[in-house]
Amino acid sequence: MVSLKLLQCFVTLVDTKSFTRTAELLYLTQPTISKNLQQLEQELQVELLVKSDHARKRQIELTEIGERIYQHALEMLQIEHDLRQDIKNYSALKVGTLQMGVPPLGAQLLTSALFEFHRQWPQIKLSFLEVGSKGIEQALLNNELDVGVLLEPIQHDIFNHVELCDYPLMVVLRHDSQWAKRSSIALEELRHQAFLLFQENFSLNEVILNACLDKGFEPNIVCRSSQWGLLADMVYQRMGVALLPKYYTQMLDPQKFAAVTLEQPEIRWHLVMAWKKNMIISPAVAAWIAVLRQHFKQLKRA
């Protein structure tokens, strides 16, 4: 592999047509410039400069192959410059992509943090995988994502994480339901109700199903959706009951809906932003984690 330092010396000499000026620009002595040129010729096994008589020995004139090598040297030095500049931009968050897994049910939770990240680092491209947290976990394990939202419990020996939220599930009812005034509802009391649940690839869906089975019944699922608003609308149309995190039930119209605490068991919507422990995180990922820590720290104080 030809030394880039020798190529830079050669190119500068050709451009300046002066050993003196080349030595000044590269902070070297003139004998060192001559030595570098000889070393380059030895490595390439060609003559780069036309040999002239003693009186004109300092004139710079390229041989035919010297001209071709000069053009190649320009390209190689430009590639090295671009490489170093790209690394510099990458480290300074002027280029890069943040690949994130976000479940539909957790997207709204991240909106403000995403806006803040984009405000600080507008040149970082955001790429989202929008599936349930089970799919996100698999993508993280396959190294297809930088970070992703997962539902606790997670594999703490595999993932690092930042806490996002921890809300109880609520039973969503019409405001005129006979249970609307209750302070809590046991899961077993819903045995004979029609359930409006999430898609099967949602980890929360699996948690709810397992809780029902532990109580000795399999829920009567009449519809599945990844959209919490649609589930609420179907509750209002008397299609069944839905179990939604309190984060979302707080947004429902109290003139139309009631949200009653689910108990026996309590089921929590506990989300974290996770990334693999053995992965070297990029500057973009480090910046995103910093934004998350600050954003959700402020929310906890609010």
Secondary structure by P-SEA (a helix, b strand, c coil): cccaaaaaaaaaaaaaccaaaaaaaacccaaaaaaaaaaaaaaaccccccccccccccbbbbcaaaaaaaaaaaaaaaaaaaaaaaaaaaaaccbbbbbbbbcccccccaaaaaaaaaaacccbbbbbbcccaaaaaaaaaaccccbbbbccccccccccccccbbbbbbbbbcccccccccccccccccccccccccccccaaaaaaaaaaaaaccccccccccccaaaaaaaaaaccbbbbbcaaaaaacccccbbbbbbccbbbbbcccccccccccccaaaaaaaaaaaaaaaaaaac
